[in-house]
Amino acid sequence: MVWLSKQFVRWLNWIAPFVRRSRVKNISTEELRSVLERADESFILVDVRSQTERDVSRIPGAISMDDFWSQRDDLKNRTVIASCTVGGRSLLFAQRCLKDGIQARNYRPGILGWCEAGGVLVDPNGNPTRRVHTHNKLLRAPDNYESVP
């Protein structure tokens, strides 16, 4: 199911110009990991998942979409890296940012791709966790993580 979701996101980005949307550049897991390790202030990671999903876990350093919009003026010179579960919702958010003149990239692998690469997750208190909300019952986290549908 993750493969199918990734193909759908790829297709959405491909047809974007035909439906008057912007194509969005993707960022790889390796690139995201490097940005986070360097604490690169020219980027801001925005987790566009629901509050319920973010209450389970998130990629360290990510802020919510609501926090981004409320701090938009302070963050407008940073490149948004949009993230969700498998890249669909984050693609739509990144397209909206581009339309509003904000530089944006999509982390298409999403939090499940981050987990597949062995990435660290944190709970809302900043404590490491292996729990990850999978957005629906059809998606599963890797074996060494606990799926929360």
Residue pairs with C-beta under 8 A, 6 or more apart in sequence:
1 138
1 139
1 140
2 86
2 112
2 139
2 140
5 85
5 86
5 87
5 88
5 139
6 86
6 87
6 108
6 109
8 88
9 86
9 87
9 88
9 91
9 106
9 108
10 108
12 88
12 91
12 92
13 23
13 24
13 26
13 91
13 106
14 23
16 22
16 23
16 24
16 95
17 23
21 95
21 99
22 95
22 98
22 99
24 91
24 94
24 95
24 98
24 104
24 105
24 106
25 105
25 106
26 87
26 105
26 106
26 107
26 108
27 35
27 81
27 105
27 106
27 107
27 108
28 109
29 107
29 109
29 113
29 114
29 117
29 119
32 45
32 59
32 81
32 107
32 114
33 117
33 119
34 40
35 43
35 45
35 81
36 45
36 59
36 60
36 61
41 78
42 78
42 79
43 78
43 79
43 80
43 81
44 63
44 68
44 75
44 78
44 79
44 80
44 81
45 59
45 61
45 62
45 63
45 81
45 83
45 107
46 62
46 63
46 64
46 65
46 68
46 80
46 81
46 82
46 83
46 90
46 93
47 54
47 58
47 59
47 62
47 63
47 64
47 65
47 83
47 84
47 111
48 65
48 82
48 83
48 84
48 89
48 90
48 93
49 58
49 83
49 84
49 85
49 89
49 111
49 133
49 135
51 64
52 133
53 85
53 133
53 135
54 62
54 64
54 124
54 133
55 124
55 133
56 123
56 129
56 131
56 132
56 133
56 148
57 111
57 121
57 122
57 123
57 129
57 131
57 132
57 133
58 111
58 121
58 122
58 124
59 83
59 111
59 114
59 119
59 120
59 121
59 122
60 120
60 121
60 122
60 126
62 83
63 71
65 93
68 75
68 80
72 102
76 102
78 103
79 103
79 104
79 105
80 93
80 94
80 97
80 102
80 103
80 104
80 105
81 104
81 105
81 106
81 107
82 90
82 91
82 93
82 94
82 97
82 104
82 105
82 106
82 107
83 90
83 107
83 110
83 111
83 114
84 90
84 93
84 110
84 111
84 135
85 110
85 111
85 112
85 133
85 134
85 135
85 139
86 108
86 109
86 110
86 112
86 113
86 135
86 139
87 106
87 107
87 108
87 109
87 110
87 113
90 106
90 107
90 108
90 110
91 106
91 108
93 104
94 104
94 105
94 106
95 104
97 103
97 104
98 104
107 113
107 114
109 116
109 117
111 121
111 132
112 132
112 134
112 139
112 141
112 142
114 121
115 121
115 132
115 141
115 142
115 145
116 142
120 128
121 128
121 129
121 130
121 131
121 132
121 145
122 128
122 129
123 129
123 131
130 144
130 145
130 146
131 145
131 146
131 148
132 141
132 145
132 146
132 147
132 148
133 148
133 149
134 140
134 141
134 147
134 148
134 149
135 149
136 149
137 149
139 147
139 149
140 147
141 147
